Amino acid sequence: MTTFNDFGLHADINRALAAKDYSVPTPIQTQAIPPLMKGRDLCGIAQTGTGKTAGFSLPSIHHLITYPHKTNPRSCRMLVLAPTRELAAQIAQSCRDYGRFTKLRVTTVFGGVPINKQIRELSQGVEILVATPGRLLDLIDQRALRLDDVEIFVLDEADQMMDMGFIHSLRRIAKLLPSRRQNLFFSATMPKEIAHLAEQFLEDPVTVSVTPAATTVEKISQYATFVEQKEKQALLHAVIASEDIDRALIFTRTKHGADRVVRHLAGAGIKAMAIHGNKSQSQRTHALQAFRSGDIKLLVATDIAARGIDVSGVSHVINFEIPNVPEQYVHRIGRTARAGAEGKAISFIAPDERPYMRDIERVTRSKSEPMPLPENFNELVRNLPKPVAPPRDTGSQGRDPNRQRQEANRGRGGAKPQGERGLRRDGAAGEGAEGQRKRRFRPRNKSVGAHKGAVKRVG
């Protein structure tokens, strides 16, 4: 197979591929599409950036077009599960692009945004639903969605699903799916736990693998610099100044660490944005769009962004902090050198992170080239600009708008946790039912209050 036309895909799909200038399939697509066109279950082992989204969506869309029927209300014909909001949105957009000349409806559901709009979109039924496990179960619990009409089930990035603790949600979802369906299972790595999970979903699958498990992309040049933790910020400024960066992803292990890096960069007049789990969905979307459009060249992220960011032109990945899970290193640096381009990965290694790096080198079977500190590094450390102070009111940043509204409504009669109902911070009665009851019998003037107090003292 040398072109997409050789697969026998529907003419409308080939038109969409031609519009995107797609002509030559990637290795994972060459291996996966033929058995999927025959209705086989499939277990795919492929790194991010290898084209697996098209590998499973093209034959699935072909099936939905070839065997059309009316979708029942509150149901879907194809269900794709993704671990993160960004990856779910990316998959859905790809499905829309490949089905642009069809009438297939594609909907995305994930947390961090109001659920009512998603309920309305599902009320008439959709052909393709891309979801994160948590929001999917919320919709099922509210009887806004049922899964008994699913014909094709796709589990993408299964290893990250396990890392993020979705195993129990996946088992519950599996029980709600019909027994007769086509199953597609994709993972960048295949440890024993993931293989066992695959056995629960797949029936006589075809296995395709385009790279050995947990290996790094060959076109990524890997470098490592040994530095003290407190000196990493100065080293980051030096790397940004010396490297020819088109776009760079900077990874930290913690959310607060990501915000701290952005504030330090802002203090030096370097524009950057952060994306992590404490950000609201609108903030994450805004940061990703600014990074994709080129408004900012530096995006600081936790591992939530290691997958699902399909941005062309990422020339550098900087591991400000080394991940303690070797496979996560593979996913991080896989954000560069995409679509045949070359990339550069630079790791800052503190003394306590050296064991993490040894584990990474053992698993990936590769070794990073040492990169020395800049000659004037001590001077850079001494003259490091002070970070920009965080906004004074940071309590609501990055929080779910629904949760903020719920918390605001608690002061107007909403439910509160046991032991807090009707109480303000100063211990006085609040606006709950109990607070209203106390206000109803509160003295309306000082004289009555004084009289009651006097009677009480006498009594």
C-alpha positions in Angstrom: 0.0 0.0 0.0 1.5 3.3 -1.0 -1.4 5.8 -1.0 -4.7 6.2 0.8 -6.6 5.4 -2.4 -5.3 1.8 -2.1 -7.3 1.2 1.1 -10.7 1.3 -0.6 -12.0 4.1 1.6 -15.2 5.9 0.8 -14.9 8.6 -1.8 -16.0 11.3 0.6 -13.1 10.3 2.9 -10.6 10.4 0.0 -11.9 13.9 -0.9 -11.2 15.1 2.7 -7.7 13.6 2.7 -6.9 15.3 -0.6 -8.1 18.6 0.9 -5.6 18.1 3.7 -2.8 17.1 1.2 -2.6 13.6 2.8 -1.4 11.1 0.2 1.1 8.6 1.8 0.0 6.7 4.9 2.3 6.3 7.9 3.5 2.8 9.0 0.8 2.6 11.7 -1.9 3.5 9.2 -0.6 1.0 6.7 -0.8 -1.8 9.2 -4.0 -0.8 11.0 -6.4 0.3 8.3 -6.7 -3.0 6.3 -7.7 -5.2 9.3 -10.0 -2.5 10.7 -11.8 -2.3 7.3 -12.6 -6.0 7.8 -14.1 -5.4 11.2 -11.3 -7.0 13.3 -10.4 -5.9 16.8 -7.0 -4.2 17.0 -4.3 -3.6 19.6 -1.9 -0.9 18.4 1.4 0.0 20.0 2.6 3.3 18.7 4.2 6.5 20.0 2.4 9.8 19.9 2.9 11.6 16.6 2.8 8.4 14.4 -0.6 9.1 12.9 -2.7 6.6 14.9 -5.7 8.9 15.1 -6.1 8.7 11.4 -5.3 5.0 11.6 -8.4 4.3 13.6 -10.8 7.1 12.6 -10.6 6.6 8.8 -11.8 3.0 8.7 -14.4 3.8 11.4 -15.8 6.7 9.5 -15.9 4.4 6.4 -18.0 1.9 8.3 -20.4 4.6 9.6 -20.9 5.9 6.0 -21.2 2.5 4.4 -23.8 1.2 6.9 -25.9 4.2 7.6 -28.9 4.2 10.0 -30.6 6.7 12.2 -28.9 7.3 15.6 -31.2 6.9 18.6 -31.6 9.8 21.0 -29.0 10.0 23.8 -26.7 7.5 22.1 -23.7 7.2 19.7 -22.5 4.7 17.2 -18.7 5.2 17.8 -17.2 6.0 21.2 -13.6 7.2 21.6 -12.2 7.5 25.1 -9.2 9.8 25.7 -7.4 10.5 29.0 -7.2 14.3 28.7 -9.4 17.2 27.5 -6.8 18.4 25.0 -6.4 14.9 23.4 -10.2 14.5 23.2 -10.6 17.8 21.5 -7.8 17.0 19.1 -9.3 13.6 18.1 -12.7 15.1 17.6 -11.3 17.8 15.3 -9.5 15.1 13.3 -12.8 13.2 12.9 -14.5 16.3 11.8 -11.8 17.0 9.2 -11.9 13.4 7.8 -15.7 13.5 7.7 -16.1 17.0 6.4 -18.0 15.8 3.3 -20.3 13.6 5.2 -23.3 14.3 7.5 -21.7 12.5 10.5 -22.1 14.4 13.8 -19.1 14.5 16.0 -19.4 15.6 19.7 -16.8 16.0 22.4 -17.6 15.8 26.1 -15.1 16.4 29.0 -15.1 18.1 32.4 -14.3 21.7 33.2 -17.1 23.1 31.1 -20.9 23.2 31.7 -22.6 19.9 31.3 -26.0 21.2 30.1 -24.7 22.1 26.7 -23.3 18.6 26.3 -26.6 17.1 27.3 -28.4 19.1 24.7 -26.0 18.0 22.0 -26.5 14.4 22.9 -30.3 14.6 23.1 -30.8 13.8 19.4 -27.9 11.3 19.3 -24.6 11.5 17.5 -22.5 9.2 15.3 -19.1 9.9 16.9 -18.6 10.7 20.5 -15.1 11.5 21.9 -15.1 11.7 25.7 -13.0 11.6 28.9 -14.1 8.8 31.3 -15.2 11.1 34.1 -17.6 13.3 32.2 -18.9 10.3 30.2 -19.9 8.6 33.5 -21.5 11.8 34.7 -23.7 11.9 31.6 -24.6 8.3 32.0 -25.5 8.8 35.6 -27.8 11.7 34.6 -29.4 9.5 32.0 -28.3 11.8 29.2 -26.4 9.0 27.4 -26.6 5.3 27.0 -24.0 3.0 25.4 -26.0 0.1 24.1 -25.9 1.3 20.5 -22.0 1.6 20.3 -20.7 -0.3 17.3 -17.1 0.8 17.5 -15.2 1.4 20.8 -11.8 3.1 20.8 -9.6 3.3 23.9 -6.7 5.7 23.1 -3.6 6.2 25.2 -4.4 3.3 27.5 -1.2 3.5 29.4 -1.9 7.1 30.5 -5.4 6.1 31.4 -3.8 3.7 33.9 -1.4 6.3 35.1 -4.2 8.7 35.8 -6.2 6.2 37.8 -9.1 5.6 35.3 -8.9 1.8 35.6 -12.1 1.5 37.7 -14.0 3.9 35.4 -12.9 1.9 32.4 -14.2 -1.4 33.9 -17.5 0.3 34.6 -17.8 1.6 31.1 -16.9 -1.8 29.7 -19.9 -3.3 31.4 -22.2 -0.8 29.8 -21.1 -1.5 26.2 -22.9 -4.0 24.0 -21.2 -7.4 23.7 -21.1 -7.2 19.9 -18.8 -4.3 18.9 -15.5 -3.6 17.3 -12.7 -2.7 19.7 -9.6 -0.6 19.1 -7.0 -0.4 21.8 -4.0 2.0 21.4 -1.1 2.5 23.8 2.4 4.0 23.5 3.8 1.5 25.9 2.7 -2.1 26.7 3.7 -3.1 30.2 2.0 -6.2 31.8 -0.8 -4.1 33.4 -1.8 -2.6 30.0 -1.6 -6.0 28.3 -4.0 -7.4 31.0 -6.4 -4.4 30.4 -6.3 -5.1 26.7 -7.4 -8.7 27.3 -10.6 -7.4 29.0 -11.6 -5.3 26.0 -10.3 -7.2 22.9 -11.4 -10.4 21.2 -9.0 -12.1 18.9 -7.2 -8.9 18.0 -4.7 -8.0 15.3 -1.6 -6.5 17.0 0.4 -3.9 15.2 3.5 -2.2 16.4 5.5 0.4 14.6 8.3 1.0 17.2 9.6 -1.0 20.1 7.9 -0.2 23.4 9.2 2.9 25.2 11.8 4.0 22.6 12.4 7.6 21.6 12.0 9.1 18.2 15.2 8.7 16.2 15.2 12.3 14.9 15.2 13.8 18.4 18.6 15.0 19.6 18.8 14.5 23.4 21.0 16.5 25.7 21.4 16.6 29.5 22.8 19.2 31.8 23.6 18.6 35.4 22.7 21.5 37.6 21.5 22.3 41.1 17.7 22.6 41.5 17.9 26.3 42.6 20.0 27.2 39.5 17.6 25.7 36.9 15.8 29.0 36.3 19.1 30.7 35.3 19.9 27.8 33.1 16.5 28.0 31.4 17.1 31.7 30.6 20.5 30.9 29.1 19.1 28.1 26.9 16.2 30.3 25.7 18.7 33.0 24.8 21.2 30.7 23.0 18.9 28.2 21.2 17.1 28.9 17.9 13.6 28.2 19.2 10.5 28.1 17.0 8.3 26.8 19.8 9.3 25.1 23.0 7.4 23.0 25.6 8.9 23.3 29.1 7.9 20.5 31.4 7.7 20.5 35.2 6.5 17.9 37.6 4.1 20.1 39.6 1.4 22.7 38.8 2.9 25.3 41.2 6.3 24.6 39.6 4.9 25.5 36.2 3.4 28.7 37.4 6.7 29.6 39.2 8.6 29.1 35.9 6.2 31.4 34.0 6.6 34.1 36.7 10.4 33.9 36.5 10.3 34.2 32.7 7.9 37.2 33.0 10.4 38.8 35.3 13.0 38.6 32.6 10.6 40.0 30.0 10.1 36.6 28.3 6.5 35.8 27.4 5.2 32.3 28.3 2.0 30.7 29.5 1.2 27.6 31.7 -1.1 24.8 31.2 -2.0 22.3 33.9 -4.8 20.7 35.9 -5.5 23.8 38.1 -6.3 25.9 35.0 -9.9 26.2 33.9 -10.7 24.7 30.5 -11.0 28.1 29.0 -7.5 29.0 30.3 -6.1 25.8 28.9 -7.7 26.3 25.6 -6.5 29.9 25.4 -2.9 29.0 26.2 -2.9 26.1 23.7 -4.4 28.3 20.9 -1.8 31.1 21.7 1.0 28.5 21.5 -0.4 27.0 18.3 -0.9 30.4 16.6 2.6 31.5 17.5 1.5 34.3 19.8 3.7 32.7 22.5 6.8 30.5 21.8 7.0 29.0 25.3 4.4 26.8 26.9 5.1 25.5 30.4 3.2 22.4 31.2 2.8 19.5 33.5 2.5 15.9 32.2 -1.2 16.5 31.5 0.1 18.1 28.2 2.6 15.4 27.4 0.0 13.8 25.2 -2.8 15.5 23.2 -0.8 18.5 22.1 -0.4 18.1 18.3 1.3 21.4 17.5 3.5 21.6 14.4 6.8 23.4 14.7 7.7 22.4 18.3 11.5 22.6 17.9 12.4 22.0 21.5 11.2 20.1 24.6 12.9 21.2 27.8 12.6 18.9 30.8 12.9 21.6 33.6 12.2 18.7 36.0 12.8 15.0 35.2 9.7 12.8 35.3 9.9 9.9 37.8 8.1 7.6 35.4 10.4 6.7 32.4 7.5 6.3 29.9 6.5 9.9 30.7 9.8 11.1 29.3 9.0 9.4 26.0 5.7 11.1 25.8 7.2 14.5 26.7 9.9 14.5 24.0 7.5 13.0 21.5 5.9 16.5 21.2 8.8 17.4 19.0 10.1 15.8 15.8 6.6 15.3 14.5 5.6 14.6 10.9 9.2 13.8 9.9 10.7 17.0 11.3 13.8 17.1 13.6 13.7 18.1 17.2 15.8 18.7 20.3 15.2 17.6 23.9 17.2 19.2 26.7 17.0 17.9 30.3 18.0 19.8 33.4 19.1 17.1 36.0 19.5 18.0 39.7 21.5 15.6 41.9 18.3 14.0 43.3 17.0 13.4 39.8 19.9 11.3 38.6 18.2 8.0 39.5 15.2 9.1 37.4 17.5 9.7 34.4 19.2 6.3 34.9 15.8 4.6 34.8 14.9 6.6 31.6 18.1 5.6 29.9 17.6 1.9 30.8 14.0 1.8 29.6 14.6 3.9 26.4 17.9 2.2 25.6 19.3 5.6 24.7 21.7 8.1 26.4 21.5 11.8 26.3 24.6 13.8 25.2 26.1 15.9 28.0 25.6 19.6 27.6 28.0 21.8 29.7 26.8 24.8 31.7 27.4 28.2 30.0 30.8 29.8 30.7 29.3 32.8 32.5 26.7 30.7 34.4 27.7 31.9 37.9 27.1 35.5 36.8 23.7 34.5 35.3 22.7 32.9 38.6 23.7 36.1 40.5 21.9 38.4 38.1 18.7 36.3 37.8 15.7 38.7 37.5 13.1 38.5 40.2 9.9 36.7 39.4 6.7 38.6 38.7 4.5 38.5 41.8 1.3 36.4 41.3 -2.0 38.2 41.1 -3.4 39.1 44.5 -6.7 37.2 44.0 -5.6 33.7 42.8 -8.2 31.7 44.6 -10.6 31.3 41.6 -7.9 30.9 38.9 -8.0 27.6 37.1 -11.1 26.4 38.9 -14.2 24.9 37.3 -16.7 27.6 36.6 -19.6 25.3 37.7 -17.9 24.7 41.0 -17.3 28.4 41.5 -21.0 29.1 40.9 -22.0 26.3 43.3 -19.7 27.7 46.0 -21.1 31.1 45.5 -24.7 29.8 45.7 -23.9 28.1 49.0 -24.2 31.6 50.6 -27.7 31.9 49.2 -29.3 28.8 50.5 -27.2 26.1 48.7 -26.1 23.0 50.5 -23.0 23.0 52.7 -20.9 20.2 54.1 -22.1 18.8 57.4 -21.0 20.9 60.3 -20.8 24.1 58.2 -24.4 24.7 57.3 -25.6 28.2 58.1 -22.3 29.4 59.5 -20.2 32.2 58.3 -16.4 32.4 58.9 -17.0 34.5 62.0 -19.3 31.8 63.5 -22.5 33.8 63.0 -25.6 32.4 61.2 -25.2 32.3 57.4 -27.7 32.3 54.6 -28.8 28.6 54.8 -32.1 27.4 56.3 -30.6 27.3 59.8 -29.4 30.9 59.4 -32.7 32.1 58.1 -34.4 30.4 61.1 -32.1 32.2 63.5 -32.7 35.6 61.9 -36.4 35.2 62.1 -36.3 35.3 65.9 -33.5 37.9 66.1 -34.5 41.0 68.2 -35.3 43.9 65.9 -34.1 46.7 68.4 -31.6 47.1 71.1 -34.2 47.7 73.8 -35.8 44.3 73.3 -32.4 42.7 73.1 -31.3 44.3 76.3 -34.6 43.3 78.0 -34.2 39.7 76.9 -30.6 39.7 78.0 -31.6 41.1 81.4 -34.4 38.5 81.8 -31.9 35.8 80.9 -29.4 37.0 83.4 -32.0 37.2 86.1 -33.3 33.7 85.2 
